Amino acid sequence: MGAPPTPVTAGVPLRPNPGVPPAGRALTRPRRRLLAAAAALVALAAVGAGSLLDLRTPTPRPADAPAGEFSATRAYEDVQVIAARSHVAGSPANDQVRAHVEQQLRGLGLETAVQDTVAPEAGQLSGAAGGATVARVRNVVARLPGTDPTGRVFLVAHYDSVQTGPGGNDDAAGTSAILEVARALSTGPRPRNDIVFVLTDAEEACLCGAAAFAASHPLAADGGVVLNLEARGSTGPVIMFETSKNNAKLVDVFGRAAPHPVGTSFAVEIYRALPNDTDFTAFLDQKFVGLNSAYIDGGAIYHTPLDTPAAMDRSSLQQHGDNALGLAREFGRTDLTDLRSGYDATYFPVPGGLVRYPGWLVLPLAVLAVLAVAALGWLTRRSGRASTGRLAAGFGLALVPIVVAPVAAQLLWLAITAIRPGYAELLDPYRPIWYRLAVLALAAAILFTWYALVRRRIGPAALAVGGLAWLALLGVLLAVAVPGGAYLTTLPALAGALGGLVALRTRQTGPWPVVAVTAAAAVGVVILLPTVVLLFPALGMAMGGVAALVAVLLGLTALPVVDLLHPQAGGQRGLVALRARRLAVLPAGAAALAAVVLAGVGLAVDRFDAAHPAPTHLMYALDAGTGQARWLSRESDPQPWTDGYVDGVASVADDFPGLGDGELRAGPAQAANLPAPKLDVLADTSAGGERTLRLRLTPQRAVRLATLHVDTATATVLRAEVAGRQVPVEPRAGRWGFGLVFHAPPAEGVEVTLTLRPIAAQVALRAMDASDGLDALPGFRPRPPAVGVVGSHSSEMLAVARTYPL
Ligand SMILES: [Zn+2]
């Protein structure tokens, strides 16, 4: 047996396998080889464990912690007050939260005031439908004056919550952390720079509070450093996931001053590609620089009634506060006049700190990695470990697991959601750990199976070089397209190539080849393992394929170590080799079995119950003009509870332009006795072919938002003013070609002035408002315990509309 007589593989003429792997001719005896494998794997496991331990959140500090420190226990007392119930912008509950926040800051002796204004939305909100969006906002702003300011540091979080939940994490975490940081800072010596605490309103609706502060608050006039604190889940490490552009100096302060600096330049790139927004967006277009941080694991409760104080992992709050306090102190003493660099930094966490290097190094490093892998390939061929043909085959075949593993992970999730359709409405399952492990086991199974199949024919050396070549090439691609992510493959490829070169040079000398390839693989583990672990919560199981891809890349960097589990290529002969080869199939089989078992455990453990309800989405829309009412749902595959309300598909864009375009599930409903918003004409003048209507839109009940749309077949809107503020008149698609959305309208109503060019004798206006809560509606049956509410901005919305011809 031994080297198989394999003249041709995949059309590539090959010489008999010459392959002694880089990892050692000294390891020809199976027992010594297994021993080396065990040692290498234990070392890698230790390195991996170290990297993951580094992501651990700190123990919450007690209520009697020293005054200058951040105590999650003290901050949590505020969490319980802030998130006692849902407090959407404009609601009486939100007034109470604001009063509490204001009182706490005043109690610290800080100059505190409420900015009360009407402001437009910041940036482009993914969920924004209906047209120009404005809100009445009331931001709480407090200042700790600096001794010799070079600028201002802004600590920002939003105190409002969504309508569907109390916001125990989102964003009671940020708000309470800022209150505790303010307390800690005001007890110590005054900082050099001004520290401004900004608790914003209406973040959930439209980022309008932050937009108002950034654009028009006197303290914001000269810009400064913004530290935004968020939570998109209930647990996990706090990740610094977004920065302003040219961030090198900011990242340097972050690495130096945050006690638990978890953040990667790759996260910045991912976040830019996601449709999420936070208050930080409002500061990005202005004269601010800054950092945005959040914890994001436990995403199943995001924006749902389950986002309660009790759901909060207080060690995540401790990390949020520790980092915010450390950064506030450091930025409080730094000269803020020159915080912009000419470039972005690449950065990522390693045990004990944050690695960072300038962005202009990214492309040279990527090219260096390609050259190093090319040198390894050339030396591998020269040393007789692989022919050119085998190297080419190794390169081609290494693409197989890179493609197959992510596809398989996506298929696995498709299968799981087919069994449990409710998952489609969740950001992540309630207990995702089993599914995450299943995806990793699946990736491992694919990698091991692939390796066991192709190793005999191609040889370990050619496959190892082929894998590194893909990593190096991906590094160049990333360096050009998403530079912040290039380190993920460039550095492991570079390390792998150097490890391989060392192994080739030291092949006769005892343990050194194994040490070299293990050290190289350790670099891959340090960089890629935390990435895999952080990617799962960041993207959710629906995009588990991305984590599977990174896991396979990690596996490719460790191929020479994986190879030690296989019999020496070209080594032993006869029965021993046969037995060893059979043993080599074990890892693949074990991983495949683990994938199936873990997915099964996930399905068995993560069932919907009262504490983990199946998410459902329901709205109610009443046309007060016709008396027709409808139940509506955004669920694509309605849950049984929702099915009791909806029986077909409908588009409501013509009747309820404020609910957005697109198809919804719909069903008939009893008409409730609810008034539509009133539209009063305050003035109606015409001049020069233009008609100017001064209107007052007044909701007749407690509502979250009011909308006004114009039928552009009856008039063209030339100009529009809301509460004295000009709004854009960009045309919308469909019948209601102009629209505006006003969040948190005051009880006395909103004044709107429209300048029109009439087309028909009368202009048709559609007024709608929306409140929360369906409980009191006729025909509504309360959800049974295991049925919950989807965390979306339109869940439980009750809309009433009517048309006014004027
Ligand atoms: Zn939110």
Residues whose N, C-alpha, C, O or C-beta is under 5 A from the ligand:
A	BS01	ZN	D170
